[in-house]
Amino acid sequence: MSGQSFTWLRSIALKYDGECGLLAVGRDDRLYVEEIYGEDYWGAQHILTPTGEFLHTEDEDHGKQAVTPVEIPHDAYKPQAGWHTNHLNFAGPRHRGLRATERVADTVHALPLPLKMRLVEKLGLSIMPPHLLGMAESYVVSEAMLERPYRFVICRRVRFAYALPTPQTDADGQPYDYDNVVVHIAQVHHTQADDMDDIAAGLDDFYGVALNHPTDCVIVDDRLYMADCGMGQRQSQVHIWQIARE
């Protein structure tokens, strides 16, 4: 098997613009989705068809209603944590602090200059590329096996540390001369590939879809399903792609 290609089918808009997760995909292709919204973290759960029809919703409605969690079939396909791709996980320096004291240069993963240039542009950072110190954290939130045993679709949180032009002081009076930025990406990852190439690819749209904050991915037969949080920037969504295996 030489590879796969993805064709975007549709994106289903959910009810809110907060956080969302894909609870499961049933064997009848029904989608079970959860949303968390509002300052008090109210919850809603939906059962949807793959064409976007809401079959059932349980919604706290900002605390006005009691809800019963939707019943998920025992044989449904559920998102999996990053077990096979946990070699990508690591935690480096704090989110902000003093570079010399915390030996940031020794604890981040170095980035090639072309990737630094892309990150500065993509993330809208007001720094020169050399001031991007490196990757400070990586965590695979969800993985879905695409081709056994090495190729996966993953949803991933990556944090990058960058140097400040002048030292700053935080709200507690503590000085810091580096800060960080977090990006959430989805990517196709081969466990034997160069991770930096993967990150560069993950900065682009995922096969025709501009992702905001991907969290969960599930592959069922020839379909890829992915939850994408709004995080106050847009409506949360579930994206669906057709997979063609070559």
C-alpha positions as CSV (number, residue, x, y, z in Angstrom):
1,M,0.0,0.0,0.0
2,S,1.7,3.2,-1.2
3,G,-0.4,5.8,0.5
4,Q,-3.8,7.5,0.9
5,S,-5.6,10.5,-0.4
6,F,-8.4,12.5,1.3
7,T,-11.4,14.2,-0.2
8,W,-13.4,16.6,2.0
9,L,-17.1,15.7,2.0
10,R,-18.6,18.1,4.4
11,S,-18.3,20.1,7.7
12,I,-21.2,20.0,10.1
13,A,-21.7,23.1,12.2
14,L,-22.6,22.4,15.9
15,K,-24.6,24.6,18.2
16,Y,-21.9,26.6,20.0
17,D,-18.5,28.1,19.6
18,G,-16.7,26.6,22.6
19,E,-15.0,23.2,22.9
20,C,-16.2,20.0,21.3
21,G,-15.3,16.4,21.2
22,L,-16.3,13.4,19.1
23,L,-17.6,10.8,21.5
24,A,-18.1,8.0,19.0
25,V,-19.1,7.0,15.5
26,G,-21.7,4.3,15.4
27,R,-21.7,1.3,13.0
28,D,-24.7,2.9,11.4
29,D,-22.6,6.1,10.8
30,R,-24.4,8.1,13.4
31,L,-22.1,10.7,15.2
32,Y,-22.1,11.2,18.9
33,V,-20.7,14.6,19.8
34,E,-20.2,16.6,22.9
35,E,-19.9,20.4,23.4
36,I,-18.8,22.5,26.3
37,Y,-19.7,26.2,26.2
38,G,-20.0,29.3,28.3
39,E,-18.0,30.6,31.2
40,D,-19.6,28.1,33.5
41,Y,-18.8,25.2,31.1
42,W,-22.3,24.0,30.3
43,G,-22.6,20.8,28.3
44,A,-24.5,19.6,25.4
45,Q,-24.5,16.2,23.6
46,H,-25.9,15.4,20.1
47,I,-26.6,12.5,17.9
48,L,-26.2,13.4,14.3
49,T,-26.4,11.8,10.9
50,P,-23.3,12.0,8.7
51,T,-25.2,14.5,6.5
52,G,-25.6,16.9,9.5
53,E,-29.1,16.2,10.7
54,F,-29.6,16.5,14.4
55,L,-31.5,13.5,15.6
56,H,-31.3,14.1,19.3
57,T,-29.8,16.7,21.6
58,E,-29.3,16.9,25.4
59,D,-28.5,20.5,26.4
60,E,-28.1,22.1,29.8
61,D,-29.2,25.3,28.2
62,H,-27.0,27.5,30.4
63,G,-28.1,25.6,33.5
64,K,-31.8,25.8,32.8
65,Q,-32.3,22.1,32.1
66,A,-31.3,18.7,33.6
67,V,-29.9,16.4,31.0
68,T,-29.4,12.7,30.5
69,P,-26.2,11.7,28.7
70,V,-26.8,10.2,25.3
71,E,-26.5,6.5,25.1
72,I,-23.6,5.4,23.0
73,P,-23.7,1.9,21.4
74,H,-21.2,-0.5,23.0
75,D,-19.8,-1.4,19.6
76,A,-19.3,2.2,18.4
77,Y,-15.9,3.4,17.2
78,K,-14.4,5.8,19.8
79,P,-11.5,8.2,19.6
80,Q,-8.2,6.8,20.8
81,A,-5.4,8.5,22.8
82,G,-2.0,8.7,21.2
83,W,-0.6,5.3,22.1
84,H,1.2,4.3,19.0
85,T,2.4,7.9,18.4
86,N,3.4,8.8,22.0
87,H,7.0,9.1,20.9
88,L,6.0,12.6,19.8
89,N,5.0,13.6,23.3
90,F,7.4,15.6,25.4
91,A,7.3,18.5,27.9
92,G,10.1,21.1,27.9
93,P,10.5,24.4,29.8
94,R,7.8,26.4,31.5
95,H,5.4,28.6,29.4
96,R,7.4,31.7,30.3
97,G,10.5,32.5,32.4
98,L,14.2,33.4,32.0
99,R,16.1,31.7,29.2
100,A,19.4,31.4,30.9
101,T,18.2,30.4,34.3
102,E,15.9,27.6,32.9
103,R,18.4,26.5,30.2
104,V,15.7,26.9,27.5
105,A,18.1,26.3,24.7
106,D,19.0,22.9,26.1
107,T,15.4,21.7,26.7
108,V,13.5,22.7,23.5
109,H,13.7,20.8,20.3
110,A,15.6,22.8,17.7
111,L,13.7,24.0,14.5
112,P,15.2,24.4,11.0
113,L,15.2,28.0,9.9
114,P,12.7,27.5,7.0
115,L,10.2,26.1,9.6
116,K,10.8,29.0,11.9
117,M,10.1,31.4,9.1
118,R,6.8,29.6,8.3
119,L,5.8,29.5,12.0
120,V,6.4,33.2,12.5
121,E,4.3,34.0,9.4
122,K,1.6,31.5,10.1
123,L,1.2,32.4,13.8
124,G,1.5,36.1,13.3
125,L,4.4,36.5,15.7
126,S,6.1,39.9,15.9
127,I,9.6,38.5,16.1
128,M,12.4,37.6,13.8
129,P,12.6,33.9,12.9
130,P,15.9,33.4,14.9
131,H,14.1,34.5,18.1
132,L,11.9,31.4,17.8
133,L,13.8,29.2,20.3
134,G,12.3,25.8,19.4
135,M,9.5,23.4,20.1
136,A,8.8,23.4,23.9
137,E,6.0,20.8,24.1
138,S,4.2,18.2,22.0
139,Y,1.2,16.1,22.9
140,V,-0.9,13.8,20.7
141,V,-4.5,14.3,21.8
142,S,-6.0,11.7,19.5
143,E,-4.8,9.2,16.9
144,A,-6.5,7.0,14.2
145,M,-4.7,4.2,12.4
146,L,-4.6,4.9,8.7
147,E,-2.2,2.1,7.6
148,R,-0.9,-0.6,9.9
149,P,1.5,-0.4,11.6
150,Y,3.2,3.0,10.9
151,R,0.8,5.6,9.4
152,F,-1.7,7.5,11.5
153,V,-3.9,10.6,11.4
154,I,-3.3,12.6,14.6
155,C,-4.7,15.6,16.4
156,R,-1.8,17.3,18.2
157,R,-1.0,20.2,20.5
158,V,2.4,21.8,19.9
159,R,3.9,24.6,21.9
160,F,6.8,26.9,20.7
161,A,9.0,29.1,22.9
162,Y,10.2,32.4,21.6
163,A,12.6,35.1,23.0
164,L,11.3,38.6,23.8
165,P,13.2,41.6,22.6
166,T,13.3,43.0,26.1
167,P,12.5,41.4,29.5
168,Q,9.0,41.7,30.8
169,T,7.3,41.4,34.3
170,D,4.2,39.2,34.8
171,A,1.2,40.0,37.0
172,D,2.9,38.5,40.0
173,G,6.0,40.6,39.6
174,Q,8.1,37.8,38.1
175,P,10.5,38.7,35.3
176,Y,10.6,36.7,32.0
177,D,12.4,37.1,28.8
178,Y,10.8,34.3,26.8
179,D,7.1,33.4,26.2
180,N,5.3,30.7,24.2
181,V,2.6,30.1,21.7
182,V,0.4,27.0,21.3
183,V,-0.9,25.7,18.0
184,H,-3.3,22.7,17.4
185,I,-2.8,20.8,14.2
186,A,-4.0,17.7,12.5
187,Q,-1.6,15.7,10.3
188,V,-0.8,12.4,8.7
189,H,2.1,11.0,10.6
190,H,4.4,8.1,9.7
191,T,6.2,6.9,12.8
192,Q,9.5,6.6,10.9
193,A,9.3,10.0,9.2
194,D,11.0,13.3,10.1
195,D,8.8,15.0,12.7
196,M,9.8,18.5,11.5
197,D,8.5,17.7,8.0
198,D,5.2,16.6,9.6
199,I,4.8,19.8,11.6
200,A,5.5,21.9,8.5
201,A,2.7,20.0,6.6
202,G,0.4,20.3,9.6
203,L,0.5,24.1,9.4
204,D,-1.4,24.0,6.1
205,D,-5.1,23.3,5.7
206,F,-5.9,19.6,6.3
207,Y,-7.0,18.4,2.8
208,G,-9.1,21.4,2.0
209,V,-10.2,22.4,5.5
210,A,-8.8,25.2,7.5
211,L,-8.8,23.8,11.0
212,N,-9.1,25.9,14.2
213,H,-8.6,23.5,17.1
214,P,-8.8,19.8,16.2
215,T,-9.3,17.5,19.1
216,D,-10.6,14.0,18.1
217,C,-10.2,11.9,15.0
218,V,-11.8,8.6,14.2
219,I,-11.4,6.4,11.0
220,V,-14.3,4.1,10.1
221,D,-13.7,2.1,6.9
222,D,-13.1,4.8,4.2
223,R,-14.2,7.8,6.3
224,L,-12.2,10.1,8.5
225,Y,-14.2,12.1,11.1
226,M,-12.7,15.0,13.1
227,A,-13.9,17.3,15.8
228,D,-12.8,20.9,15.6
229,C,-13.4,23.3,18.5
230,G,-14.5,26.9,17.9
231,M,-12.8,28.3,21.0
232,G,-14.8,31.5,20.8
233,Q,-13.5,32.2,17.2
234,R,-16.1,30.3,15.2
235,Q,-18.8,27.7,15.4
236,S,-17.5,24.3,16.5
237,Q,-17.6,21.7,13.7
238,V,-17.2,18.0,12.8
239,H,-15.4,17.5,9.5
240,I,-15.7,14.4,7.3
241,W,-13.3,13.2,4.6
242,Q,-13.4,10.3,2.2
243,I,-10.3,8.2,2.2
244,A,-8.9,6.6,-1.0
245,R,-6.3,4.0,-0.4
246,E,-3.9,3.5,-3.3
